[in-house]
Amino acid sequence: MAESAISIKHLTKDFPVGISGKKLRAVDSLDLEVQDNEIFGLLGPNGSGKSTTIKIVLGLLEPSAGDCRIYGKPSRAVEARRSVGFLPEAPYFYRYLSGRELVRYYARLCGVAKSDLNDAVDSVIELVGMGEAAHRRVGTYSKGMLQRIGLAQAIVHDPQLVILDEPTAGVDPLGSAAIAEIVRELKSRGKTILLSSHLLAQIEGLCDRVAILHRGKLVHAGRVDELVNEESADAFVVEGLGTENHAAVQAAIEAGGGRLVRVEKPRLSLDSFFLSQVQQRESQRAGEAGKGGKQ
Ligand SMILES: Nc1ncnc2c1ncn2[C@@H]1O[C@H](COP(=O)(O)OP(=O)(O)OP(=O)(O)O)[C@@H](O)[C@H]1O
């Protein structure tokens, strides 16, 4: 079997609180395996231990007990960290640099060779869709743009494992959809992505597998469809059937040995309705700007 991207075994982290010697258990005997080339979501309410787990994976915190490995290497080891890119929850970037200068700065910090620097910076800026704004100062960026440039700095050294702590927090649905698209693109390039979130609707369609944490303990881990599908039921979405025909459909279902549990109107999520409305207007605007440009 292929080596796990992240292997966490019996991980526990206690923080001292106050001067009485009392401890707060932030992560409690956690076992997790993240496979190579999957998008894995670490979910949980505030204070459930997501960031602490991520900091241990990154080698920034020492666990109180247990073991954490990245592609088989202890996460504290420098060689393990070379294969990792990280976007923190609330990144602080020097506001007077341009987006391009910022990504270039991180590329140099991460040891990208001088001869590869321009290509590496250009290609990640392109990937995150910041080509047009890359010359602008970071201080003028919206939250969504900041997250995208943050993603660019996280991946400029071409890491195999990309860790994103709450990548869509504070970002509007359009910006969140753009970030999700970049994450999917990273997966299609063979990368592994671990992301944390408490915004479940945004994560649902993105992650291959998720783990749900509560007070530092693993509550559940599995494929998203396995966790949320009603396995014993099938849903049909039908158009143009008048209510007068419902009884006949119900009779046919019962004749086939089934039971009609409910009839309901299929609903779009508010997120997807909002996205479709905004995207429609964005493309109208782009079309009009295109026509204007030709005149
Ligand atoms: N350095 C620290 N010292 C003491 N307690 C800490 C420290 N870091 C985290 N904690 C505590 O550990 C628990 C888990 O925190 P953590 O930040 O890992 O949760 P989280 O799931 O990432 O939450 P959020 O969604 O709010 O970021 C919380 O109770 C938090 O107060």
The ligand as an SDF file (V2000), in Angstrom:
LIG
                    3D

 31 33  0  0  0  0  0  0  0  0999 V2000
   -1.0620   28.0540   23.0390 N   0  0  0  0  0  0  0  0  0  0  0  0
   -2.1550   27.6640   23.7010 C   0  0  0  0  0  0  0  0  0  0  0  0
   -2.2110   27.7400   25.0480 N   0  0  0  0  0  0  0  0  0  0  0  0
   -3.2970   27.3340   25.7330 C   0  0  0  0  0  0  0  0  0  0  0  0
   -4.4220   26.8420   25.1490 N   0  0  0  0  0  0  0  0  0  0  0  0
   -4.4280   26.7510   23.8110 C   0  0  0  0  0  0  0  0  0  0  0  0
   -3.3110   27.1620   23.0150 C   0  0  0  0  0  0  0  0  0  0  0  0
   -3.6180   26.9570   21.7020 N   0  0  0  0  0  0  0  0  0  0  0  0
   -4.8700   26.4380   21.6880 C   0  0  0  0  0  0  0  0  0  0  0  0
   -5.3430   26.3250   22.9380 N   0  0  0  0  0  0  0  0  0  0  0  0
   -6.6520   25.7820   23.3290 C   0  0  0  0  0  0  0  0  0  0  0  0
   -6.7810   24.5000   22.7330 O   0  0  0  0  0  0  0  0  0  0  0  0
   -8.1000   24.2610   22.2840 C   0  0  0  0  0  0  0  0  0  0  0  0
   -8.0800   23.9270   20.7990 C   0  0  0  0  0  0  0  0  0  0  0  0
   -7.7050   25.0920   20.0910 O   0  0  0  0  0  0  0  0  0  0  0  0
   -7.4860   25.1140   18.5060 P   0  0  0  0  0  0  0  0  0  0  0  0
   -7.0380   26.5040   18.1490 O   0  0  0  0  0  0  0  0  0  0  0  0
   -6.6370   23.9860   18.1090 O   0  0  0  0  0  0  0  0  0  0  0  0
   -8.9740   24.8710   18.0080 O   0  0  0  0  0  0  0  0  0  0  0  0
   -9.6050   25.0860   16.5650 P   0  0  0  0  0  0  0  0  0  0  0  0
  -10.4790   23.9060   16.3150 O   0  0  0  0  0  0  0  0  0  0  0  0
   -8.5490   25.3680   15.5740 O   0  0  0  0  0  0  0  0  0  0  0  0
  -10.4910   26.3750   16.8040 O   0  0  0  0  0  0  0  0  0  0  0  0
  -10.8240   27.6080   15.7970 P   0  0  0  0  0  0  0  0  0  0  0  0
  -11.8250   27.0750   14.8010 O   0  0  0  0  0  0  0  0  0  0  0  0
  -11.4190   28.5960   16.7320 O   0  0  0  0  0  0  0  0  0  0  0  0
   -9.5440   28.0620   15.1690 O   0  0  0  0  0  0  0  0  0  0  0  0
   -8.8900   25.5300   22.6070 C   0  0  0  0  0  0  0  0  0  0  0  0
   -9.5600   25.3240   23.8210 O   0  0  0  0  0  0  0  0  0  0  0  0
   -7.8140   26.5850   22.7490 C   0  0  0  0  0  0  0  0  0  0  0  0
   -8.2200   27.5940   23.6470 O   0  0  0  0  0  0  0  0  0  0  0  0
  1  2  1  0
  2  3  1  0
  2  7  2  0
  3  4  2  0
  4  5  1  0
  5  6  2  0
  6  7  1  0
  6 10  1  0
  7  8  1  0
  8  9  2  0
  9 10  1  0
 10 11  1  0
 11 12  1  0
 11 30  1  0
 12 13  1  0
 13 14  1  0
 13 28  1  0
 14 15  1  0
 15 16  1  0
 16 17  2  0
 16 18  1  0
 16 19  1  0
 19 20  1  0
 20 21  2  0
 20 22  1  0
 20 23  1  0
 23 24  1  0
 24 25  2  0
 24 26  1  0
 24 27  1  0
 28 29  1  0
 28 30  1  0
 30 31  1  0
M  END
$$$$
